[in-house]
Amino acid sequence: MKRVFLIVLDSVGVGALPDAEKYGDVGANTMAHILKEARPSLPNMAALGLGKIPLVDYPVPPSAAGAYGRAMEVSPGKDTTTGHWEMMGLTLQKPFPTYPDGFPPQIIQAFEQAIGRKSLGNYAASGTEILDQLGEEHLKTGYPIVYTSADSVFQIACHEDIVPIRTLYDWCEIARDILQGEHAVGRVIARPFTGPGKGAFSRTPRRRDFSLPPTGETLLDAMKAQGLMTIGIGKIEDIFCMRGLVESNHAAGNPACMEAMMDTVDRDFKGLVFVNLVDFDSVYGHRRDADGYARALEAFDVVLGKLTARMGGEDLVLITADHGCDPTFTGTDHTREHTPLLAWHPGMKGLTDLGTRGSFADIAATIAELFGLPQRFGAQSFAAAIE
């Protein structure tokens, strides 16, 4: 292949993993439940074999062509960093730490001392709910709102009129330096917001994620070392700390990310376009909005049709996810699910079953083989099935 477009539908899981009981996620199935409740029209995903993925009930047109399957996560956890690292070939042996009861005093005290002011919160909460709970106090005091979730995150929310965005980013870098060793959370996240008061606060697109650097070689590293192009779109640069990326477009939100992706289609290069579509997770999954999730899937499906129409004979599109976030399930957190696999290039005829892949890292192994790289990252390539 000359170019691979790897698109992560952030949180679009396709059914609970065998170990979902450990995470309280038995019965979760993001895609199936959205299809049942909101009935989105997804003709272009259907044409690639969407309805052949186990537990996904969707009509398969007679003319469908492509490869379909699902993948299991080997790494413990169900967060963004873990999922993306594994699909790039880096499998974790132990999960990132989580703090359901808030961060220990030594962490908060060190953070407050470093930024020169107190903080609010320090508990697990939904990102929208905590603004209603503490936003007005933040406006009065200027104290940042610190919170977490079921994921390994240290989140800092500040009103853009109270704390300049550059200051918020600086505070996140301070927190990232503090959160090391046993407290090395996967991500520190800047959560800027605006609005006049309770019930009218809204988060802005200037979110930034400050992740740990990858702890081993990834597919991005291997490709860049061989002179191949690697383009990250959306929060990919945050998840990998820019490592292994030649270019990045930190577009915010699905529409901007899809536009940025389409801008790469007519360029002449050899390599990988790695796209994260975050809104499925942050705007719809966590907010339990199945209808909005369905409409976002429809919007992606339209762009997918435009992408496949413009792809060349040596191009491949791979569609997957990093975890689940079933908006019909209990709570507002990620869900431990299989992720979908859809693959297509213009030369494919009929449907090919990729089965249930034993690791997200099979994606890295496959892309590596397609570009003639020797790395397999301890995983199994499915390149032969899609060539």
Residue, then its C-alpha position, 0 to 999 in steps of 0.5 A: m500500500k502507498r497510503v493507509f487511512l486509519i480512522v479511530l471512531d473514539s468509543v464505538g465498541v461492538g460488545a463486551l470483552p470476555d473480562a468485562e465483568k472485572y470492569g462492571d461492563v457485562g452487557a455493554n455494546t455501544m454500536a448495537h445499542i445505538l443501532k437499536e435505539a436511534r436507528p442511524s442510516l450507515p450505507n457506506m459502513a454497511a457496504l464494507g461489511l458492518g453488519k457482519i461483525p458479531l453482535v452488530d445487527y445491520p443489513v448487509p447489501p449484496s454488493a458489499a465488499g471489504a473486510y470485517g471483524r473485531a479486536m480484543e484488547v490485551s492491555p488492562g484498562k479501557d482508556t484512550t491512551t491504552g487503546h491507541w498505544e496498543m493499536m500502534g503495537l505497544t501493549l501494557q502489562k499493568p493499568f494506569p492508576t485511577y483515583p475513584d476517591g480523588f487524588p491523595p493529599q501529597i499530589i494536590q498539595a504539590f500541585e497547589q504549591a506549584i501553581g500558587r493557589k488552591s484548587l476545587g473538587n478533587y473527586a470523580a465526576s462528569g465533566t459537565e456536572i462538575l461545572d454546574q457544581l463548582g463553576e460559579e465558585h471558580l468564577k469567584t475565586g479563580y481556583p482551578i477545578v481538579y477532577t477525575s473519572a473512572d479513567s486514568v486522568f487528572q483533569i483541570a477545568c478553568h473558565e477562559d475569562i478567569v484563567p488564560i488558556r496558556t496558563l491552564y496549559d502551563w498548569c497541566e504541564i506542572a501536574r504532568d511533572i508531578l504525576q510520575g512514578e506510582h501516580a503516573v496517570g495516563r493523561v492530564i487534560a486541560r478542560p477550558f470552558t466559558g459561560p455566565g453561570k450554572g446551567a450555561f457553562s460549556r467546554t471549548p474546543r481548546r482542550r489539550d491532553f498531556s499524556l505520558p510518552p510511549t514506553g516502547e517502540t510504536l508503529l509510528d516510530a518505526m514508520k518515521a525511522q524509515g522515512l515514511m509519512t506519519i500524519g496525526i489528526g485530532k488528539i493523536e499528537d497528544i496521545f503520543c506526545m508527538r513522538g513518531l509523527v512527521e505532521s500533526n493537525h490538532a483539529a478539534g471535534n469530528p467535523a474539523c478532523m474529518e475535514a483535515m483528513m479529507d485535505t490529505v487525500d489529494r496529497d502525494f505521499k507514502g505513509l499513514v494518516f492516523v485520525n481520532l474522531v473524539d466527539f463520539d466519546s466526549v460529546y455523546g458517549h459520556r453524556r449518554d446521548a444515543d440520538g446525538y451519537a447516531r447522528a454523528l455516525e451518520a455524518f461520518d458515514v457520509v464523509l466515508g463515502k467521499l473518502t472511498a470515492r477519492m482513494g487511489g488503487e494503492d490506498l487502504v482505509l481501516i476503521t476501528a475504535d479504542h474502547g467503548c462508551d455505551p450511552t445506553f449503559t449505566g454510568t457515564d464512563h468508558t466500557r470494556e468492549h471489543t472494537p470494530l475492524l473494517a478494511w477496504h481498498p479499491g481492489m477488494k471484491g466480496l467480503t472477507d472475515l477477519g475474525t476476532r483478533g487477539s489484540f489491537a496490536d494486529i493493526a500495527a502488525t498489519i500496517a507494518e507488513l503492508f509497508g514492508l517493515p519487519q516489526r510485528f509487535g508480538a501480534q498477528s498481521f492480517a495483511a494477506a487477507i486484505e491484499 
